[in-house]
Amino acid sequence: MKNLNMLKLSEQSSSSIYQYIFNFFAKLGLPEQQAHIVTAAGLLFAFAVLLYALDYIMRKVFYSALNRIARRTSTKWDNYLLENKVHVRVSRTLLVLLARQLLPVIFVGFPVLTAAIVKFLDIVVLFTIYHLANSLLKTCRDIFRGSNAFKDKPIDSYLQVVQIFLIFVIGTLVVSLLTGNSPWSFLVSLGAASAILMLVFKDTILGFVASIQVSANDSVRVGDWIEMPKYGVDGDVLQINLNNVKIQNWDKTIVTIPTYTLLSDSFKNYRGMQETGGRRIKRALNIKMSSVRYLSAEEITALKTIRLLAPYIEKREREIAEYNKTWHTDSSSPVNGRRMTNIGLFRAYVLAYAKHNPNIHQELTLLVRQLAPSEYGIPLELYMFTKGTQWAYFEDTMADIFDHLLAAIKHFHLQVFELPASDDLRLLGATEPRS
């Protein structure tokens, strides 16, 4: 028993309380070694009771008082402190610091054991300080999220960078305590392994650089609608972290991509569209080329009954009459001089209809243009913006416009091009003479 390594008895005790209790048991006739053991066990039991009592008081009195104060105040930062359990971390840190001061006194009669306990408690203190700092950082994150200046910034990325730095510092100090060497010697040894560290933390380093550049350039914010077809991304940005970006697609699926892909790959951000307040309509009606022709005077007169088109027709009639009179055009052929065409009046009607549509943004670009003819007819493209950016509103507005135009086009003696259907082929076969 006297040769046990963990029970090397010290000749002098530094604690008067320990010495007093030790002398008490020694007077009872206990051997010196047993007196030390009984003294340490008694003090350890008393210390455990003390810690439990302090923890109970904090939970029943301190925590309850803080909760009542937080509920009565109108500020939010105190609520964030409670949500992130800062008060719990503070009380745990105080208890650990108290244990760090008292446990070495309890085991003062066991020098080797005391040294191991002190080293263990130093490590526990470091970890409790880290958890306390982490809770404070999360509280700062929640406070910044509620601020308009930081609402769209990648706060999580900054938090993770600080957390990684804290873990590195705590890890360095823990290794220093375990090995007994200076922290600087450990950092010097890490310098030789920097290439390996760069390889291991490549994604973290790239993500950190990307999050800084994304924030500095304001290219992506939380809440932006982005589109990256390469990764199947088409939805709102939910979170920008150090290593990844979380996006919720319109079908409610969640896509996670590395943060550095925001720099290495191209993407489309619809924030400009949302801030402008208008969503673009860019769709064409394909007009059958064989249906395009000049209009007769009777047909023009009939089209004057269209309220939106009447002012345009009257203006064009004056311009055409003046032009033909000036150049003495031969009216025997409609090709001579200037004439109104059905596609031209239809284009003017579409433009007038869009300008009088309350769902179309009148301050943004508004065009009805004719594109180059193709094997699918003459594309008459509508290029304009709706007054709202919501998806359902946009689709309803665009559908209402094209529903109306598809029904109105026949009044201009035009036809929409479509590939031959089965009915057309059967009709063609029925009209062919039988041999």
Secondary structure, 3 states (H helix, E strand, C coil): CCCCHHHCCCCCCCCHHHHHHHHHHHHCCCCHHHHHHHHHHHHHHHHHHHHHHHHHHHHHHHHHHHHHHHHHCCCCHHHHHHHCCHHHHHHHHHHHHHHHHHHHHHCCCCHHHHHHHHHHHHHHHHHHHHHHHHHHHHHHHHHHHCCCCCCCCCHHHHHHHHHHHHHHHHHHHHHHHHHCCCHHHHHHHHHHCHHHHHHHCHHHHHHHHHHHHHHHHCCCCCCCEEEEHHHCEEEEEEEECCCEEEEEECCCCEEEEECCHHHHCCCEECHHHHHHCCEEEEEEEEECHHHCCECCHHHHHHHCCCCCCHHHHHHHHHHHHHHHHHHCCCCCCCCCCCCCEHHHHHHHHHHHHHHCCCCECCCCCCEEEECCCECCEEEEEEEEEECCCCHHHHHHHHHHHHHHHHHHHHHHCCCECCCCCHHHHHHHHHHCCCC
